[in-house]
Amino acid sequence: MSDSPAPLADPHLVHDPVTGDGPKDVVVLGSTGSIGTQAIDLVLRNPDRFRVTGLSAHGGRVALLAEQAHRLRVRTVAVAREDVVPALREALTAEYGAGEPLPEILAGPDAATELAASDCHTVLNGITGSIGLAPTLAALEAGRTLALANKESLIVGGPLVKALAKPGQIIPVDSEHAALFQALAAGTRADVRKLVVTASGGPFRGRTKEDLAHVTVEDALAHPTWAMGPVITINSATLVNKGLEVIEAHLLYDIPFDRIEVVVHPQSYVHSMVEFTDGSTLAQATPPDMRGPIAIGLGWPERVPDAAPAFDWSTASTWEFFPLDDEAFPSVNLARHVGELAGTAPAVFNAANEECVEAFRQGALPFNGIMETVTRVVEEHGTPVTGTSLTVSDVLEAETWARARARELTAQTATAEAR
C-alpha cells in the first residue's frame, strides 16, 4: 500500500491555497438545499471563522436565496435557471435597504461552475446529482479547498477528479467519509486493514425483497434517522446511497473494494469505522447531525466548537450492528461491480438510478424496479471508456445514453403492467 498514490482525502495533508489571518472565505454551492442551509447556519454562528462570498442554487427558492445573500452580505449569487433572474432581482431588492448595493448575479447552467472558480479559500459543493461535476472540477483547477458533499461528481468523474486534485485538497462532507477521514488520522495507510461504512438500513431494514414489491413513495421517504432531500432519501431506501459511498471511499482513500465493508447500524450513531492491522478499530460517533461533518469540511484541520450536539454519556443507550442483506438490497454489490469497472460505468449507474428514482416518485416504476432497471442499463452499457482517455464528454455521453435507456425500459415496464 505504501507505493499507492496519495489519497485525495488525507487528514495528514491539508491543502491550503490561501494563508493569512481572519475568516476563511467560503463559496456555498446548493445553498438552499439541506447541506447548504445547515452550512449557512454554521457560518452565521461562527463569523470569526468563516465568511461566505458566494452562493449558488438551482433557482426554485429565490426568496430564501435572497434572504441568505442579504444575511451573509455575499458578493455573488448564482442560479442555474435564467428564467428566475427577474424574480431573484426583485427578491434581492426587497431584502436589501435603499442604497445598499446588490450582489452580482450569475445565471445559466454554467453559473455554479463559474462561481466555484472565484476567489475564495473553500468551495462547499452541496449540489445534488452529477451536475455537480463541472463545479467540482472548476474548484480543484482553481486551487480551492473542496468541501465535498456532492458525492456524485467524484463517482461519475473519478479519474478526472483524481487527475486534478492535489493530496489533501478534498475534504469529504458525507457523514460516513468525514468519519473515515477523522479515524484515518490515527494511523498511516499502511496500517489500514479495512474501512467499515455504516448504513442505517433506511425505512425498509429487515424486509425481504418480496416485502418491498409494493412499498409506496411515502414509505420510501419515511427515513427513520436523517432528514434529507427526496432523491437522497429514496437512495437510502434502496441503499444505492451506500453503494455510491463505497465507490467514493475507494476513490478518496485508495483502498481496494474488497477491503471496504458495509454494516447496518440502525441508530446512526457510529458514522463509519477504520480497522487497523493490529486488530484495533476506531469508530467516529456523534448523534445524527450533518453540521458536524460540514464543520469538518469547512474548518479542518481546526475543529469548530459546538458545531453539533454531543452524546450524553450518562444516559443508557444500545448500539446495534447487522450484516447487509444483499438479496433484498443488491445495490451495494452492483456499485462495487461498476466501481471496479471504473471509467464511464459509475456514471451510467448513477444516471440510470436518478432516472429510475424519478420514475418511482411519479408512480411509473415499482420500488424493486429501480434496481432491476439500473442493473439492466449497466449490463447493456458493456465495456466502459476507461483510463487516461476518459474525458468529460465521455462521461456526459454515457450519462445521456443511460438516462435515455432507463426511460425506455421504464416505459416498457409501465406498458407491461398496464396490460
TAVENDA-V401946 format. One record per pair of residues at least 12 apart in sequence whose C-alpha atoms are under 8 Angstrom apart, sorted by the first residue. I is the first residue (numbers start at 1). GAP is how many residues later the second one is. Records with the same first field share a line. If there is no record, write none. Layout:
# TAVENDA-V401946
I = GAP  GAP
This chain:
# TAVENDA-V401946
1 = 188  189
2 = 187  188
4 = 250
5 = 249
6 = 161  248
7 = 160  161  244  245  246  247
8 = 154  157  158  159  160  161  162  243  244  245
9 = 158  159  160  161  162  163  172  243  244
10 = 157  158  161  171  174  175  243
11 = 157  170  171  173  174  290
12 = 156  173
13 = 154  155
14 = 153  154  155  286  287
15 = 130  151  152  153  154  155
16 = 105  128  129  153
17 = 104  126  127  128
18 = 103
22 = 26  27
23 = 24  25  26  27  28
24 = 25  26  27  96  97  98
25 = 25  26  27  28  95  96  97
26 = 24  25  26  27  28  94  95  96  97  98
27 = 25  26  27  28  88  89  93  95  96  97
28 = 24  26  27  28  95  96  97  98
29 = 26  27  28  83  87  94  95  96  97  98
30 = 25  26  27  28  95  96  97  98
31 = 24  25  26  34  95
32 = 25  29  32  33
33 = 24  93  94  196
34 = 194  195
35 = 91  114  255  259
36 = 90
38 = 252  253  256
39 = 252  255  256
40 = 28
42 = 249  253  265
44 = 28
49 = 250
51 = 21
52 = 20  21  22
53 = 19  20  21  22  23  67
54 = 20  21  22  23  24  61
55 = 14  19  21  22  23  60
56 = 21  22  23  24  55  56  59
57 = 21  22  23  55  70
58 = 21  22  23
59 = 20  21  22  25
62 = 22  25  26  29
63 = 25  28  29
66 = 22  25  26  29
67 = 25  28
69 = 23  34
70 = 22  25  26
73 = 30
74 = 29
75 = 28  29
76 = 27  28  29  30  39
77 = 26  27  28  29
78 = 27  28  29  33  34  37
79 = 26  27  28  29  30  32  33
80 = 27  28  29  30  31  32
81 = 26  27  28
82 = 25  26
85 = 20  22
112 = 23
113 = 21  22  23  25  26
114 = 21  24
115 = 20
116 = 19  20  22  23
117 = 18  21  22  24  25  27
118 = 24
120 = 24
121 = 23  24
122 = 22  23  24  25  176
123 = 16  21  22  23  24
124 = 22  23  24  25  173  174
125 = 21  22  23  24  25
126 = 22  23  24
127 = 22  23
128 = 22  24
129 = 21  23  24  225
130 = 20  22  23  26  220  221
131 = 22
132 = 18  20  21
133 = 19  20  21  23  24
134 = 19
136 = 17  25
137 = 23  24  27
140 = 21  24  25  29
141 = 23  24
144 = 25
145 = 24  25  26
146 = 23  24  25  151
147 = 23  24  25  26  147  150  151
148 = 22  23  24  25  26  149
149 = 23  24  25
151 = 23  93  94  97
152 = 92  198
154 = 94  97
155 = 89  92  93  96  191  192
156 = 188  189  190  191  194  239
157 = 190  235  238
158 = 93  185
159 = 184  228  229  231
160 = 230  231  232
162 = 89
171 = 125  126  129
172 = 121  125
173 = 120  121  123  124
174 = 119
175 = 96  115  118
176 = 21  22  69  95  96
177 = 68  72  95
178 = 115  118  119
179 = 92  93  94  104  105  106  114
180 = 15  92  93  94  104
182 = 102
183 = 90  91  99  100  101
184 = 90
191 = 85  86  87
192 = 82  83  84  85
193 = 66  81  82  83  84
194 = 65  66  67  80  81  82
195 = 60  64  65  66  77  78  79  80
196 = 64  65  66  67  76  77  78  79
197 = 48  49  63  64  65  66  74  75  76
198 = 64  65  66  67  70  72  73  74  75
199 = 43  63  64  65  66  67  69
200 = 25  64  65  66  67  68
201 = 35  36  38  63  64  65
202 = 21  22  23  34  35  36  37  64
203 = 16  17  18  19  20  21  34
204 = 16  33
207 = 121
208 = 119  120
209 = 118  119  120  159
212 = 155  156
213 = 153  154  155
214 = 152  153
215 = 151  152
216 = 151
217 = 143  144
220 = 13  14  17
221 = 12  13  16
223 = 13  14
225 = 42  43  63
226 = 62
231 = 123  126  127
234 = 123
235 = 122
238 = 91  93  133
239 = 90  92  93
240 = 91  92  95
242 = 20  90
243 = 88  89  90  91  92  93
244 = 88  91
246 = 14  86  89  90
247 = 88  89  92
257 = 79  83
262 = 61  62
263 = 58  59  60  61
264 = 57  58  59  60
265 = 54  55  56  57
266 = 53  54  55
267 = 52  53
268 = 19  20
269 = 16  17  18  19  50
270 = 13  14  15  16
271 = 12  13  14  15
272 = 12  13
286 = 23  24  25
287 = 22  23  24
289 = 19  20
290 = 18
291 = 16  17
292 = 15  16
295 = 12
330 = 41
331 = 40
334 = 41
335 = 14
338 = 40
341 = 43
342 = 42  44
343 = 41  42  43  44  47
344 = 40  41  42  46  50  51  54
345 = 33  36  39  40
347 = 48  51  52
348 = 29  30  33  50  51  53  54  55
349 = 25  26  28  29  53
351 = 48  49  51  52
352 = 21  22  25  47  50  51  53  54
353 = 17  18  21
355 = 48  51  52
356 = 13  14  17  18  50  51  54
357 = 13
359 = 51
364 = 46  47  50
365 = 45  48  49
373 = 33  36  37
374 = 32
377 = 25  28  29
381 = 21
